[in-house]
Amino acid sequence: MISNKVEPPAGNGPGTGLSATYALRYFTESVPRYEIPADGMPAGAACQLVHDELNLDGNAAFDLGTFTTTWMEPEAERLIVQNLGKNFVDRFEYPQTTEIHQRIVNMLGPLFNAPDQANFCGTATVGSSEAILLGLLAHKRAWRNKHRTGHPNIVFGADAHICWDKFARYFEVEPRVVPMAKDRFCSDAAAVRERIDENTICVGAIMGTTFTGACEPVREIDALLAGINQDRGWDISIHVDAASAGFVLPFTNPELVWDFRLSHVRSINVSGHKFGLVYPGLGWLLFKHAGDLPEDLVFYVNYLGDTMPTYTLNFSRGSGMVMAQYYNLLRLGYAGYKSIMENCLANARYFAGRLVASGLFDVLSTMELPIVTFRFRQKAGFTPFQLSRKLRERGWMLPAYNLPPTRRT
Ligand SMILES: Cc1ncc(COP(=O)(O)O)c(C=O)c1O
């Protein structure tokens, strides 16, 4: 049993009579690392011990690599804490949470130019990985419902995030990977053309790749599919991985056509915890038409009091991050997101310009998004890995990594 009693320090030694946290005996006695302690300790002591140990971690505000949100307003944090204990999946007990989730989906549909207000559908996920797994699963099932035989394949670029490979392996779909060319850091329509056939469940197009932040030519891929589907009687569609771009391009470049305006784009994911400006733990998946999510993938359960549909990989989760997304959407509005994204873009472009001006680096990003990736020129005299280690001495976390091999198939 955990005791909440604060025990005063015993004896006449240092700390006697003090109730200050660091005067307690828990700061001189050893705490087991890998076993559950036999007895508990006061809340303040436990909190301080955990807090102090985590000082060994890097400072999240210096994280330049994961593109996730590291700061939110205190009001948002308050809402997150208030809603941590509410199980998001329990629509029966928390109908207003469900209503707010639905409002967000309704806001995102038009942001991605869903053609029919009443017909698109979507869900919150824990991140883009879960959204991608679920989105691709829907494509696989739709393909299977049409083709009773054959082995499914999926086509995506070598620049895709690892979750695309995970999908292929976990759900037994052959990955047909478009290699990264020496002068091109993303997929292209001609290379996609060579890999698709009647068993292709869908083609992936990434808006804001993990490696360089490049936006893939989704318009060209859409045109390619329009022609080939018509010629062959196939029905291959596109899933757009807009983990990064989904909360940037609609504000900075709304004219760029990459979303549901393209007829073959049937599903899109976006990370709430990247440029959606919410702390880690939130993604979104949207289907252009409710019919793009095969009904036999949706489960109906009634053990929480009422019959509820679920389309998720996990079940229980807190509601805090979903509420934080709603807070941001209300707080910032379209104009607020636009200003923030434009500022981020201006800073990123300035930084990229300075890197080029130094003469030591080539910038690989196309700078449509606030993501700067660079490689070293020979004369830099040091490697990306050395620079990364050097910056780490000052707390900055700048990932140095290899691009995928060009000849991957
Ligand atoms: C393009 C892309 N897709 C998917 C993911 C996976 O997203 P998450 O970390 O939200 O699961 C990432 C993460 O960086 C990404 O950059």
The ligand as a Tripos MOL2 file, in Angstrom:
@<TRIPOS>MOLECULE
LIG
   16    16     1     0     0
SMALL
NO_CHARGES

@<TRIPOS>ATOM
      1 C1          6.0460   12.2690  -43.4640 C.3       1 LIG1
      2 C2          5.8060   11.5960  -42.1490 C.ar      1 LIG1
      3 N1          4.8820   10.6340  -42.0790 N.ar      1 LIG1
      4 C3          4.6120    9.9980  -40.9190 C.ar      1 LIG1
      5 C4          5.2840   10.3160  -39.7690 C.ar      1 LIG1
      6 C5          4.9540    9.5850  -38.5020 C.3       1 LIG1
      7 O1          4.2830   10.4710  -37.6780 O.3       1 LIG1
      8 P1          4.0190   10.2470  -36.1180 P.3       1 LIG1
      9 O2          5.3230   10.4560  -35.4550 O.co2     1 LIG1
     10 O3          3.0030   11.3010  -35.8340 O.co2     1 LIG1
     11 O4          3.4770    8.8800  -35.9170 O.co2     1 LIG1
     12 C6          6.2670   11.3220  -39.7970 C.ar      1 LIG1
     13 C7          7.0140   11.6730  -38.5620 C.2       1 LIG1
     14 O5          7.9660   12.3880  -38.5600 O.2       1 LIG1
     15 C8          6.5340   11.9780  -41.0200 C.ar      1 LIG1
     16 O6          7.4750   12.9350  -41.1120 O.3       1 LIG1
@<TRIPOS>BOND
     1     1     2 1
     2     2     3 ar
     3     2    15 ar
     4     3     4 ar
     5     4     5 ar
     6     5     6 1
     7     5    12 ar
     8     6     7 1
     9     7     8 1
    10     8     9 2
    11     8    10 1
    12     8    11 1
    13    12    13 1
    14    12    15 ar
    15    13    14 2
    16    15    16 1
@<TRIPOS>SUBSTRUCTURE
     1 LIG1         1 GROUP 0 **** ****
